[in-house]
Each structure stands twice: as structure tokens, then as C-alpha cells.
Amino acid sequence: MQLLVLGGSGRTGQLIIEEAISKGHNVVALVRSPSSLAARSGLTTIQGTPMKREDIKRAFEASSTPPDAVLVALSLKRVSDSPFAAVSQMHQLGLVMEDSVANAISVMKDFGTKRITIMSQWGAGNSFSSMSFLFRAMFQHTNMKYGLAAHNALDEETRQADVEFVLARACILADGEAAPVRIFPEDGKSIGFVPKITRASVAKFMVEACEKDDFIGKSPVISN
Ligand SMILES: NC(=O)c1ccc[n+]([C@@H]2O[C@H](COP(=O)([O-])OP(=O)(O)OC[C@H]3O[C@@H](n4cnc5c(N)ncnc54)[C@H](OP(=O)(O)O)[C@@H]3O)[C@@H](O)[C@H]2O)c1
């Protein structure tokens, strides 16, 4: 498959690229700093930002055929790696993800690309109900609320677009090898108190969600 990755310089994005290439797919990555990705066979790196529609269009034109699917692993920028850290671009609150995906969907329509697989988070939409009181409080009263708000907006925006979407509602991210992924319903019912998933497992799930039709129009909560 021909795949376009947005957020490919990020921690999960890099693993998505690795996973996709290891499975024989051709990847175009649109990144702000091309030096963030090592050159390798199967990868074309385009400098630019998904916040600009024309940059996404250039990324679509970088391969001989348009992408079969777009994978999104964007995040709000924080002042440190802590999930509690302040968002560093308050003036762009929510827009990094929302504008980028709106641009991507608009270009997808021009090029006939139907599928978009987005890294979302447990807590988005109706999965908030499966969080414990403690988690709900953290997502309501700490800086974590900004990321959740962006994912909620993205969730709505994507559902309203006429595309084959998959929203992977990943639970708490961990480092480590890819491990079997447990798929929970959209509301995350029965997921447990502190569920975790490695970024490598999320990457694997997201690439599979492009290859198979099983998750089209769905937003499963996923954990290891
Ligand atoms: N933390 C958790 O436990 C958890 C759980 C579930 C889901 N999630 C979600 O998982 C997703 C991915 O997380 P991650 O940790 O892999 O992300 P990350 O390492 O922080 O990477 C974020 C990516 O977004 C890009 N980005 C940020 N601001 C941008 C901007 N203004 N313009 C263009 N690109 C921008 C970064 O590009 P640059 O390299 O150019 O900055 C990078 O490629 C996030 O949406 C997060 O909310 C997190």
C-alpha cells in the first residue's frame, strides 16, 4: 500500500513508519524537520506541516499514486514529556490536530483517498464513561484536558466527514515491544483501572487498520 503519515517524527509516528515499511508498504512522511527521520528504502520524507493544506497536497503528489490511506499520530506540543505538562502553543489550542485532519480530509477528497486512521485516546467520546473517578478528574482538571478536548473535537469532525475512518482510542502509552492488542468496545467497557499499551502495539494496530476493513467507521479502545 501507499501510505501517508502525519506526525511521523513523533514517538508513535516513527514506530508507525517502521512497522509500515517492515510490512512492505511505501510511506510518505510529512514532517516539519526532515532530519528527525533517518533515510531508508520505502520512505519519502517531505518537509512541511499538516497545518498547511498545500503541504499535504505536496505530500500526496510525492508518490506516483495517491496514498491508499492517511495515518495520523499528531499531538499537542507540551513543554515537557510529562502528560501533565502545559501545552506550549496555547494560541493553537486544539488546532494542530483539528486543522491538520480537516486539511488531510479535504485533500483526500480531491485525490480519491478514502481511508484515514487516527491515533485517538481512551477517554475520547463515550469512552470517558469507562474511566475511573480518578482518571476522569485528571482529564477534567489538569493540563491533560487540552489533549482530550482536541481528541473529542477530532472525533466529531472525522465522523461527520464522508471517509473511511478508524479512531484508535489508545489507553495509557508505554514504551516497549509490540504485544498482542486487546480490542474493547467504543465505550471502553470492562477495560480495567490503569490499562496500558505500548506505542509499538498502537503502531501495529494502526497499520493493520489500514490493511483490513474490520475497523472502518469504528473507534475501538485498545490496550495490551
Ligand atoms: N500519553 C498517553 O498516555 C496517550 C494515550 C493515548 C493517546 N495519546 C495520544 O497519542 C498521540 C501521539 O502521541 P505521541 O506521544 O506519539 O506524540 P509525540 O511524540 O508528542 O509526537 C507528536 C507529533 O505531532 C507533531 N506536532 C506537534 N505539534 C505540531 C504542529 N504545531 N505542527 C505540526 N506538527 C506538530 C510533532 O511534530 P514535530 O516533531 O515537528 O514537533 C510530532 O510528529 C497524541 O495525540 C496523544 O494525545 C497519548
The ligand as a Gaussian input file, in Angstrom:
#p B3LYP/6-31G(d) Opt

LIG

0 1
 N        0.252000       9.954000      26.635000
 C       -0.631000       8.974000      26.619000
 O       -0.692000       8.128000      27.549000
 C       -1.585000       8.864000      25.448000
 C       -2.538000       7.865000      25.479000
 C       -3.355000       7.698000      24.349000
 C       -3.237000       8.509000      23.257000
 N       -2.324000       9.524000      23.257000
 C       -2.229000      10.350000      22.042000
 O       -1.260000       9.771000      21.176000
 C       -0.901000      10.728000      20.174000
 C        0.553000      10.597000      19.804000
 O        1.335000      10.753000      20.952000
 P        2.951000      10.709000      20.887000
 O        3.411000      10.708000      22.286000
 O        3.406000       9.614000      19.960000
 O        3.233000      12.110000      20.192000
 P        4.602000      12.942000      20.144000
 O        5.777000      12.052000      20.323000
 O        4.470000      14.104000      21.067000
 O        4.604000      13.457000      18.617000
 C        3.725000      14.466000      18.238000
 C        3.805000      14.693000      16.745000
 O        2.949000      15.816000      16.451000
 C        3.706000      16.765000      15.690000
 N        3.291000      18.133000      16.004000
 C        3.071000      18.679000      17.217000
 N        2.740000      19.990000      17.081000
 C        2.752000      20.245000      15.760000
 C        2.494000      21.423000      14.983000
 N        2.158000      22.586000      15.547000
 N        2.600000      21.341000      13.659000
 C        2.945000      20.167000      13.051000
 N        3.207000      19.017000      13.728000
 C        3.111000      19.064000      15.063000
 C        5.152000      16.557000      16.121000
 O        5.995000      17.101000      15.113000
 P        7.431000      17.747000      15.490000
 O        8.349000      16.581000      15.672000
 O        7.754000      18.564000      14.287000
 O        7.245000      18.572000      16.731000
 C        5.202000      15.031000      16.235000
 O        5.371000      14.446000      14.975000
 C       -1.331000      12.084000      20.753000
 O       -2.436000      12.572000      20.032000
 C       -1.752000      11.758000      22.193000
 O       -2.786000      12.596000      22.648000
 C       -1.481000       9.698000      24.331000

